[in-house]
Every structure is written in C-alpha cells, then in structure tokens.
C-alpha cells in the first residue's frame, strides 16, 4: 500500500478534493504547483514548484514517493500560450509516466474523461484516449478513471452557472438573454458526479489492488438533460433555451464562443450522452456515488 503520493493538478478543482481526502487518510502528499496556490494543510502537504515538462525538477520532486495521481487536464485551449489538448492531455501524461518509470514508481492513477474512445468526435476526447493508451502500455500498475461532469462548490462549471443565473458573467446578457444549451431535444444527457465522490474513488484505489489494470467510468446515479441541470442549479431565475448546433459551431469557429464560455469541442460533445453504467464502481469499491440533488443542496448556498 502506498504511503507517499505525488499529485499533479493539485491546485485544480478535483485536485483540491483529492488532496483533502489524502490528508484526511494520513497519506504523505507531495503536490506539484503551477501558478495557482495549493493549500498546504498546515504542513501536511509538501508543495513543490516546477513543471511536468522539466525532467530534472520533476525527478527531484518525486523522491520518496511511491504512487502518483495524475489529474492535469483542460477543457479550453489557449493556443497562443501553447496550451492545447495535445500538449496538456498527451504530452503531460507522457512526461509523468516516463518520470514514474525513471524513478521506479509503479503505482499510477490517471484521470481521463467519460466519452474517451478512439473514434471520438472531439479533439478533447481523442487526446484523452491517446494518453490512456500510453498509460496502458507503460508497464506501470495503473488505474484509469473516466469521470462524467464533475460538480462541486469550487468547480468552474457550477460557478459559471451561478454567475449566469445572477446575470453577472458570460454570456453577455445583451447578447444571449437566456441559459443556453446546444441542440434542443437532440442534446445528450449528463450523469454528474460530486467531486468528493471522485476524490474518494481515486484515494480508495491506492489501497485496492483489484483496481490495477482497470478502467472505471465515474458518474452519479442521476441522468439529467441540460435543461434539467440548468434548472436544478438556478431554479426559475433564468429562462433556459436551446441554441442551434450550427449557430454554436459558427460562433465557436469565429472565436465568439470563447467569449460566451464554450468552444467547438464542447458543442460537439454536448450532443452525445455523457452517461455510464456504474455497476463496476459499486462492485469494486463497495459504495455508490451520491445523488445530484442531495449533493447540490449541500453547497448551493455557497455558489
């Protein structure tokens, strides 16, 4: 059983929850810090500065660790800054897997995404799949998780929903006076999972050898349409309406989508069901993710 865990993406939404869970269970935690601050839990977490793309500093940070949880990922590219799906999903995964092998760290737990597959329609999912394949061929004792939409009080999606409801942030209210989703009745369904359940699964896997070499879809028990999700979060404070997919694609292609909080990949992914059979999770872990409405109520007042 690992005792010292190296976490990438520790300053992110899921990263915060994973580190909280590791500390609660008395693991020694080393977290790689980028530009955002990581809570050190009053010394319980050793925060190291560096980059996944700097092998020497990465090797130094991994000293003494016996497991890695890799959480780094993006939903929006910033090509002008070199932040692309290929760079962050595949190249970063390759860098940390190679570092694990150099430093004889065998236990490796990887965050992918529900919908990842070789024939995916989005670049987001295609690069996630390439990363998964590199992990599977690494020779490490790996476990891969594919979460659906992860929700919680620190999540960018839920914060954006709350700002839309208050008419404070994108989309600009003079331009789109409603809570948008894409594709009307053809839009895919969602199966949101609470961030603390995601963290619980990642940390449980460390001590569960049954999870080695396995891929797990992570989703909550409730399947929702996009209008149901919007209405659950914002109540009846805003009008929810569909934006035609061709219109959304045009806005994304000419750069306006970014101003409105979405990109091309999000448009095409929204037309697919982001749902899963979670019986394998229940069987291998012995618990079931919590319901969406119950968990939302626990933090809705803080959005």
C-alpha positions as CSV (number, residue, x, y, z in Angstrom):
1,X,0.0,0.0,0.0
2,X,1.5,3.4,-1.0
3,X,2.2,5.9,1.8
4,X,3.5,8.9,-0.1
5,X,1.6,10.2,-3.1
6,X,2.6,12.7,-5.7
7,X,-0.3,14.7,-7.1
8,X,-0.3,16.7,-10.3
9,X,-3.1,19.2,-10.9
10,X,-3.3,19.8,-7.1
11,X,-4.3,23.4,-7.5
12,X,-7.3,22.5,-9.6
13,X,-10.9,21.8,-8.6
14,X,-10.6,18.0,-8.4
15,X,-7.0,18.3,-7.2
16,X,-8.1,20.2,-4.1
17,X,-10.6,17.5,-3.2
18,X,-8.2,14.6,-3.8
19,X,-5.5,16.3,-1.6
20,X,-8.1,16.9,1.1
21,X,-9.0,13.2,1.0
22,X,-5.4,12.0,1.0
23,X,-4.6,14.2,4.0
24,X,-7.7,13.1,5.9
25,X,-6.5,9.5,5.5
26,X,-3.0,10.4,6.7
27,X,-1.1,10.0,3.4
28,X,2.1,12.0,2.9
29,X,1.3,14.3,0.0
30,X,3.6,16.0,-2.5
31,X,1.8,18.4,-4.8
32,X,3.3,19.9,-8.0
33,X,2.4,23.6,-8.0
34,X,2.0,25.7,-11.1
35,X,0.9,29.3,-11.0
36,X,-2.1,28.7,-8.7
37,X,-1.7,28.3,-4.9
38,X,-2.1,24.9,-3.3
39,X,-3.3,24.7,0.3
40,X,-0.5,23.1,2.3
41,X,-2.9,21.9,5.1
42,X,-0.5,23.4,7.7
43,X,2.4,21.4,6.6
44,X,0.6,18.2,5.7
45,X,1.4,18.7,2.0
46,X,4.8,19.3,0.6
47,X,4.3,21.8,-2.3
48,X,7.0,21.8,-4.9
49,X,7.4,24.2,-7.7
50,X,8.1,23.0,-11.2
51,X,6.7,21.7,-14.4
52,X,5.8,18.4,-15.8
53,X,8.0,19.3,-18.7
54,X,11.2,19.8,-16.7
55,X,12.5,16.2,-16.1
56,X,15.2,17.2,-13.5
57,X,12.9,19.2,-11.3
58,X,10.2,16.5,-11.7
59,X,12.6,13.7,-10.7
60,X,13.7,15.7,-7.6
61,X,10.1,16.2,-6.5
62,X,9.3,12.5,-6.9
63,X,12.0,11.5,-4.5
64,X,10.5,9.3,-1.7
65,X,7.0,9.0,-3.4
66,X,5.6,5.5,-4.1
67,X,2.4,6.5,-6.0
68,X,1.3,9.1,-8.5
69,X,-2.2,10.6,-9.0
70,X,-2.2,12.5,-12.3
71,X,-5.1,14.9,-12.6
72,X,-3.9,17.5,-15.1
73,X,-6.3,18.4,-17.9
74,X,-8.1,21.3,-19.6
75,X,-11.4,21.9,-21.2
76,X,-10.5,25.1,-23.1
77,X,-7.4,25.5,-25.3
78,X,-5.2,28.7,-25.3
79,X,-3.2,28.1,-28.4
80,X,-1.4,31.4,-28.2
81,X,0.1,30.3,-24.9
82,X,0.9,26.8,-26.1
83,X,-1.9,25.3,-24.0
84,X,-3.5,22.7,-26.3
85,X,-5.3,19.4,-25.7
86,X,-2.4,17.6,-27.3
87,X,0.1,19.3,-25.0
88,X,-1.8,19.0,-21.7
89,X,-3.5,15.7,-22.2
90,X,-1.0,13.6,-24.1
91,X,2.4,15.2,-23.7
92,X,1.9,15.9,-20.0
93,X,0.8,12.3,-19.4
94,X,3.8,11.0,-21.3
95,X,6.1,13.2,-19.2
96,X,4.7,12.0,-15.8
97,X,4.6,8.3,-16.9
98,X,8.2,8.5,-18.1
99,X,9.1,10.1,-14.8
100,X,7.4,7.3,-12.9
101,X,9.4,4.7,-14.7
102,X,12.7,6.6,-14.3
103,X,12.0,6.8,-10.5
104,X,10.8,3.2,-10.1
105,X,7.3,4.3,-9.0
106,X,4.9,1.6,-10.1
107,X,1.5,2.7,-8.8
108,X,-0.1,5.3,-11.1
109,X,-3.7,6.6,-11.1
110,X,-4.9,8.6,-14.1
111,X,-7.8,10.9,-14.6
112,X,-9.3,10.7,-18.1
113,X,-12.9,11.6,-19.1
114,X,-16.2,9.8,-19.8
115,X,-16.6,9.5,-23.6
116,X,-12.9,8.9,-24.3
117,X,-12.5,6.4,-27.2
118,X,-10.5,6.0,-30.4
119,X,-13.3,7.2,-32.7
120,X,-14.3,10.2,-30.6
121,X,-15.7,13.2,-32.4
122,X,-13.8,15.8,-30.3
123,X,-10.1,16.6,-30.1
124,X,-10.6,16.7,-26.3
125,X,-11.5,13.0,-26.2
126,X,-9.1,11.9,-28.9
127,X,-6.1,13.3,-26.9
128,X,-7.5,11.8,-23.7
129,X,-7.6,8.4,-25.5
130,X,-4.0,8.7,-26.7
131,X,-3.0,9.5,-23.1
132,X,-4.9,6.4,-21.9
133,X,-3.1,4.2,-24.4
134,X,0.3,5.5,-23.3
135,X,-0.6,4.7,-19.7
136,X,-1.8,1.2,-20.6
137,X,1.4,0.4,-22.4
138,X,3.7,1.8,-19.7
139,X,4.2,-1.4,-17.6
140,X,3.0,0.5,-14.5
141,X,0.4,-0.7,-12.1
142,X,-2.2,1.7,-13.5
143,X,-5.8,2.6,-12.8
144,X,-7.8,4.9,-15.1
145,X,-10.9,6.8,-14.1
146,X,-13.3,8.4,-16.6
147,X,-15.5,10.9,-14.8
148,X,-18.6,12.5,-16.2
149,X,-19.3,16.2,-15.4
150,X,-17.8,16.8,-12.0
151,X,-19.7,19.2,-9.8
152,X,-19.0,20.9,-6.6
153,X,-18.7,24.4,-5.0
154,X,-15.2,25.1,-6.4
155,X,-16.0,23.8,-9.9
156,X,-15.7,26.2,-12.8
157,X,-18.9,24.9,-14.4
158,X,-21.1,25.4,-11.3
159,X,-19.6,28.8,-10.6
160,X,-20.4,29.8,-14.2
161,X,-23.9,28.5,-13.8
162,X,-24.3,30.7,-10.7
163,X,-22.9,33.8,-12.5
164,X,-25.3,33.2,-15.4
165,X,-28.2,33.0,-13.0
166,X,-27.2,36.3,-11.5
167,X,-26.6,37.9,-14.9
168,X,-23.0,38.8,-13.9
169,X,-20.8,36.9,-16.3
170,X,-20.7,35.2,-19.7
171,X,-22.7,35.1,-21.8
172,X,-23.2,38.9,-22.1
173,X,-26.8,39.5,-21.2
174,X,-27.4,41.9,-24.1
175,X,-26.3,39.1,-26.5
176,X,-27.9,35.9,-25.1
177,X,-30.6,36.7,-22.5
178,X,-31.0,33.0,-21.5
179,X,-29.3,30.0,-20.1
180,X,-28.1,28.2,-23.3
181,X,-27.6,24.6,-24.2
182,X,-27.0,23.1,-27.6
183,X,-29.2,21.0,-29.9
184,X,-32.6,21.0,-28.3
185,X,-34.1,17.6,-27.9
186,X,-31.1,16.0,-29.6
187,X,-28.7,17.2,-26.9
188,X,-27.1,14.4,-24.9
189,X,-27.9,13.6,-21.3
190,X,-25.5,14.0,-18.3
191,X,-24.8,12.0,-15.2
192,X,-23.0,14.5,-12.9
193,X,-20.8,13.2,-10.1
194,X,-19.9,15.0,-6.9
195,X,-16.3,16.0,-6.6
196,X,-15.9,14.4,-3.2
197,X,-17.0,11.1,-4.7
198,X,-14.4,11.4,-7.4
199,X,-11.7,12.1,-4.7
200,X,-12.9,9.1,-2.7
201,X,-12.6,6.8,-5.7
202,X,-9.1,7.9,-6.5
203,X,-7.8,7.5,-2.9
204,X,-9.7,4.2,-2.4
205,X,-7.9,2.8,-5.5
206,X,-4.5,3.3,-3.8
207,X,-5.2,0.6,-1.3
208,X,-7.3,-1.6,-3.6
209,X,-5.1,-4.0,-5.7
210,X,-8.3,-5.1,-7.5
211,X,-8.3,-1.8,-9.4
212,X,-4.9,-2.3,-11.0
213,X,-5.2,-2.5,-14.8
214,X,-8.9,-1.4,-14.7
215,X,-10.8,1.5,-16.3
216,X,-13.7,2.9,-14.4
217,X,-16.5,5.2,-15.6
218,X,-17.3,7.6,-12.7
219,X,-20.8,9.1,-12.7
220,X,-23.6,9.8,-10.3
221,X,-26.8,7.8,-10.1
222,X,-29.0,10.5,-11.8
223,X,-29.3,11.1,-15.6
224,X,-30.2,14.7,-16.4
225,X,-31.0,16.7,-19.6
226,X,-29.2,20.0,-20.0
227,X,-32.4,22.0,-19.2
228,X,-32.9,19.8,-16.0
229,X,-29.3,20.6,-15.0
230,X,-29.7,24.3,-15.6
231,X,-33.0,24.5,-13.7
232,X,-31.7,22.5,-10.8
233,X,-28.8,24.9,-10.3
234,X,-30.5,28.3,-11.0
235,X,-34.1,27.5,-10.2
236,X,-36.6,29.6,-12.1
237,X,-34.4,32.8,-12.1
238,X,-33.5,32.4,-15.7
239,X,-35.0,31.3,-19.0
240,X,-33.4,28.1,-20.4
241,X,-33.4,27.8,-24.2
242,X,-31.6,25.8,-26.9
243,X,-29.1,27.3,-29.2
244,X,-29.0,25.5,-32.6
245,X,-25.8,23.5,-33.1
246,X,-24.9,25.1,-36.4
247,X,-25.1,28.5,-34.8
248,X,-23.0,27.4,-31.9
249,X,-20.4,25.9,-34.2
250,X,-20.2,29.1,-36.2
251,X,-19.7,31.2,-33.0
252,X,-17.0,28.8,-31.9
253,X,-15.3,28.8,-35.2
254,X,-15.1,32.6,-35.4
255,X,-13.9,33.0,-31.8
256,X,-17.1,34.3,-30.2
257,X,-17.7,31.0,-28.5
258,X,-14.8,31.7,-26.1
259,X,-16.3,35.0,-25.1
260,X,-19.5,33.1,-24.3
261,X,-17.8,30.3,-22.4
262,X,-17.7,27.4,-24.9
263,X,-15.6,26.0,-27.7
264,X,-16.1,23.7,-30.7
265,X,-15.3,20.5,-28.7
266,X,-17.9,21.4,-26.1
267,X,-20.6,21.9,-28.7
268,X,-20.0,18.5,-30.4
269,X,-19.5,16.7,-27.1
270,X,-22.8,18.1,-25.8
271,X,-24.7,16.2,-28.5
272,X,-23.5,12.8,-27.0
273,X,-24.8,11.2,-23.9
274,X,-22.3,11.6,-21.1
275,X,-23.7,8.7,-19.1
276,X,-22.4,5.4,-17.8
277,X,-23.2,2.1,-16.2
278,X,-21.7,2.5,-12.7
279,X,-22.2,-1.1,-11.5
280,X,-18.5,-1.9,-11.8
281,X,-17.7,1.0,-9.4
282,X,-20.2,-0.2,-6.9
283,X,-18.9,-3.8,-7.2
284,X,-15.2,-3.0,-6.9
285,X,-15.4,-0.1,-4.4
286,X,-18.4,-1.2,-2.3
287,X,-20.2,2.2,-2.4
288,X,-22.4,4.2,-4.8
289,X,-21.9,7.9,-5.8
290,X,-24.3,10.3,-4.2
291,X,-27.3,11.8,-5.8
292,X,-27.0,15.1,-7.7
293,X,-29.8,16.9,-5.9
294,X,-28.6,15.9,-2.4
295,X,-25.0,17.0,-3.0
296,X,-26.1,20.2,-4.8
297,X,-28.1,21.2,-1.8
298,X,-25.1,20.8,0.4
299,X,-23.2,23.7,-1.3
300,X,-25.8,25.6,-3.4
301,X,-25.9,28.5,-0.9
302,X,-22.1,29.0,-1.3
303,X,-22.2,29.4,-5.1
